[in-house]
Amino acid sequence: MATGLEAAIIGDLREHTREEWRVVGIGVRGGLTEGSKRLRDRLKGDARSAGLGKLGRAWRARTFRGRGGLVNSSALVYPKGGERTRGAIQAFEDGSVIRPKNSRYLAIPTQFNRKGGRRGGKVLFQPSELKDSFVQKSKSGALILFGRVRSERRESGGRTRNLAFVGDHLLGSGRRKRSESLLAAGIVPMFVLKRQVRVSKKLNSRILQRQTENELPSLIIEHIERADRGQ
């Protein structure tokens, strides 16, 4: 007596295969899209927690369709901006000493030289743009680049504001109380000059990247199962 096993595929084998690959491709792309956005959001949150919200806002996530279809998709998480943005992220990731490349000193803008007088506000002037400036050592030994300004006192809402201008540009002093003696002398500190700046480690980009990469297989499987159910 002979025993045999037989199997039969009902329907078109090629059509079954195409459908399976379509489902897998949708799952791969869906998992990569969710994983890249998850990593982007984690990097943004990490930067905010470190007080580096401006760097956090630079992170972007994109998913690309591969040449062979969705199953060959790829994802990229990257910081928007140029070399300075990438360099700053690396410095806060590793901790490092920053030195000037093409000059003797690093010029660090003061709040006088930032829009609205806010920390992290847009820098209003570069050292080369200050036509009337000089360097002086402070009592603590720091080198300060001063700019000569025009000062005004204005009444606004029952308050007196001391404003400082370089040309027609309002400096950050218009938003905060400033040293009256400096404004009376017609000068404000625009930059602190340093030979180097030590940056401490504040970011955990590589740890978050490994964490998200470890979650990718489960995410892809989850999206394949959703696609198979037609969700």
C-alpha positions in Angstrom: 0.0 0.0 0.0 1.5 3.3 -1.0 0.9 6.6 0.7 1.4 10.0 -1.0 0.9 13.7 -0.3 -0.3 16.0 -2.8 -0.6 19.8 -2.8 -2.3 22.0 -5.2 -2.3 25.8 -5.7 -5.6 27.1 -6.8 -5.3 30.1 -9.1 -2.5 31.8 -10.8 0.9 31.3 -9.1 2.4 34.4 -10.6 -0.6 36.5 -9.4 -0.3 35.0 -5.9 3.4 35.9 -5.8 2.8 39.4 -7.1 0.2 40.0 -4.4 2.5 38.7 -1.7 5.3 41.0 -2.8 2.9 43.9 -3.0 1.9 43.3 0.6 5.5 42.9 1.8 6.5 46.1 0.0 3.7 48.1 1.6 4.8 46.7 5.0 8.4 47.6 4.4 7.7 51.1 3.4 5.2 51.6 6.2 7.6 50.3 8.8 10.4 52.4 7.5 8.2 55.5 7.4 7.0 55.0 11.0 10.5 54.2 12.3 12.1 57.2 10.7 9.4 59.5 12.1 9.8 57.9 15.5 13.6 58.5 15.4 13.1 62.1 14.2 10.7 62.8 17.1 13.0 61.2 19.6 16.0 63.3 18.4 13.9 66.5 18.6 12.8 65.6 22.1 16.4 64.8 23.1 17.5 68.2 21.9 14.7 70.0 23.7 15.5 68.2 27.0 19.1 69.4 26.6 18.0 73.0 26.0 18.9 72.8 22.3 15.5 73.3 20.8 16.9 75.1 17.8 19.0 72.1 16.8 16.0 69.8 17.5 13.9 71.6 15.0 16.5 70.9 12.3 15.7 67.1 12.2 13.9 65.8 9.1 12.7 62.3 8.0 12.2 61.0 4.5 11.3 57.7 2.9 12.4 56.7 -0.6 11.0 54.2 -3.0 13.6 51.8 -4.2 14.3 51.0 -7.9 12.9 47.5 -7.4 9.7 48.8 -5.9 8.4 49.3 -2.4 10.2 46.3 -1.0 13.5 48.1 -1.6 12.4 51.3 0.1 14.9 53.2 2.3 14.6 55.9 5.0 16.8 58.8 5.9 16.8 60.9 9.1 19.0 64.0 8.8 19.4 67.5 10.1 18.3 70.3 7.8 21.1 72.9 7.5 24.7 73.0 6.4 28.0 72.0 7.9 27.6 74.3 10.9 24.4 72.5 12.0 25.9 69.0 11.5 29.1 70.2 13.4 27.1 71.5 16.3 25.1 68.2 16.6 28.3 66.2 16.5 29.9 68.5 19.1 27.0 68.1 21.6 26.8 64.3 20.8 30.5 63.6 21.6 31.6 66.6 23.7 34.5 68.4 22.2 36.7 71.5 22.2 35.8 74.0 19.4 38.7 76.1 18.0 38.6 78.7 15.2 39.7 77.6 11.8 40.5 80.7 9.9 40.9 83.3 12.7 42.6 83.7 16.0 39.4 83.8 18.1 35.9 82.5 18.2 33.5 85.4 18.2 30.5 84.5 20.5 27.6 87.0 20.1 26.2 88.6 23.2 22.5 89.2 23.7 23.0 92.8 22.5 23.8 91.3 19.1 20.8 89.0 18.9 17.4 89.8 17.6 15.0 90.7 20.5 17.9 90.3 23.0 17.0 86.6 23.2 19.4 83.8 23.7 19.4 81.9 20.5 18.0 84.8 18.6 19.2 85.7 15.1 22.7 87.2 15.1 22.4 90.8 13.9 26.0 91.6 13.0 29.2 89.8 12.2 32.5 91.3 13.5 33.5 92.3 9.9 30.2 94.3 9.6 31.0 96.6 12.6 32.6 99.6 11.1 33.4 101.2 14.4 34.5 98.7 17.0 37.4 97.9 19.4 38.5 95.1 21.7 39.0 95.6 25.4 39.7 93.2 28.3 37.1 92.9 31.0 37.9 92.8 34.7 37.6 89.0 34.6 40.1 88.8 31.8 37.7 88.1 29.0 38.3 89.8 25.6 35.2 91.8 24.5 34.6 93.3 21.1 32.6 96.5 21.6 30.6 98.3 19.0 29.9 102.0 19.0 26.1 102.7 19.0 23.6 105.4 19.0 21.3 105.3 22.1 17.8 106.6 22.6 15.3 106.7 25.4 11.7 106.1 24.5 8.5 105.9 26.5 6.2 102.9 25.8 3.3 101.8 28.0 4.4 104.0 30.8 7.9 102.5 30.8 11.2 104.0 29.7 13.2 101.9 27.3 16.8 102.3 26.6 17.4 101.5 22.9 20.7 101.0 21.1 21.2 101.3 17.3 24.0 100.4 15.0 23.1 102.5 11.9 19.4 102.1 11.6 19.4 98.6 13.2 17.8 98.2 16.6 20.0 96.0 18.9 18.7 93.5 21.4 18.8 96.2 24.1 15.4 97.2 22.9 13.9 94.2 24.5 15.6 94.1 27.9 17.0 96.4 30.5 20.6 97.2 29.7 23.5 98.9 31.4 22.8 102.6 31.3 26.4 103.5 31.8 27.3 101.6 28.6 24.6 103.2 26.6 25.5 106.6 27.9 29.1 106.0 26.7 27.7 105.0 23.3 29.1 101.4 23.3 27.8 97.9 23.9 29.6 94.5 24.0 28.8 92.7 20.7 31.1 89.7 21.0 33.0 87.7 23.6 36.3 86.5 22.0 37.7 83.1 23.0 40.5 81.0 21.7 38.5 77.8 22.3 35.2 76.7 23.8 34.7 73.4 25.5 31.3 71.8 24.7 30.0 69.1 27.1 28.1 66.1 25.9 24.3 66.8 25.8 22.8 64.6 23.1 22.2 60.9 22.8 21.7 60.6 19.0 23.6 57.3 18.6 21.7 55.6 21.4 18.4 56.7 20.0 19.4 55.5 16.5 20.3 52.0 17.8 17.1 51.8 19.8 14.9 52.7 16.8 16.9 50.3 14.5 16.2 47.5 16.9 12.5 48.2 16.7 12.4 48.3 12.9 11.8 44.5 12.3 8.8 44.5 14.6 7.4 47.7 12.9 7.8 46.2 9.4 6.1 42.9 10.4 3.3 44.9 12.0 2.8 46.9 8.8 2.9 43.7 6.6 0.1 42.2 8.8 -1.9 45.4 8.4 -1.5 45.4 4.7 -2.4 41.7 4.5 -5.7 42.4 6.4 -6.4 45.3 4.0 -6.1 48.0 6.6 
